[in-house]
C-alpha cells in the first residue's frame, strides 16, 4: 500500500503537468493555424464576404479529411516531421506537432461556423460605413462571435486533452501514458484510475470555465 501511494505521488503530478503543457502549447499552435483557415473558409463560403466556390470546396474537403483522420494514425505519419523539427518523435514536446495539426481543422470549422452565425445586418452596417473586408472580419464579426468562439475554444481544449491521452499509447507521456503503460499494461488499477480521474477533472474544469466565460460575454452583448 505504501509503495502504491508513493508511485502515485511521484508519477501523477509529473504526468499531469506534462498533459497540461501539451494541451496549452498545442492549443496555441492549433489556433494560430486554424483561425486564419477558419476565416478564409468563412470568407470564401457562399455566405461569405468574397465567395469563391472552387476554393471553398477544396479547402472544405481538406479540412473534413483532416478532421476525420484517426489521430493515432496521423501521429504515426507525422512522427518523421516531429523528429526533423524536435530531434525526437517521443515525449510531450514531440507530440505537440501532431496535436496541433490534428486540432487545427477543428478550430477552423469552429471559427467558420461562429462567423456564419453572426447577423448579416452587422456586416451590412459595417459595409455602409466603408469598412474593408479585413476590418469587417477582425473588428466586427470576431467580436460579435466571441461567445461562440470561446465555447469552441473550450471544446478544442477538451479534444486536445483526449488526443494527448491517446498519444500516451505511443510514447507521448502524460496522463494517457501513465494510465496505459504504468496502469493498464501492468494491471496497476491503483495507478490507472487516478490518472483517468485527473483527465476527467481537467475536462470538467475546462468545460466549466468555457461555459462561464461564454455566458458572461453573452450578458454583455
ABEGO torsion letter per residue (X at the ends): XAAAAAAAAAAAAAAAAAAAAAAAAAAAAAAAAAAAAAAAAAAABAABABBBAAAAAAAAAAAAAAAABBAAAAAAAAAAAAAAAAGBABEAAAAAAAAAAAAAAAAAAAAAAAAAABBAAAAAAAAAAGBBAAAAAAAAAAAAAAAAAAAAAAAAAAAAAAAAAAAAAAGAEEAAAAAAAAAAAAGBAAAAAAAAAAAAAAAAAAAAAAAAAAAAAAAAX
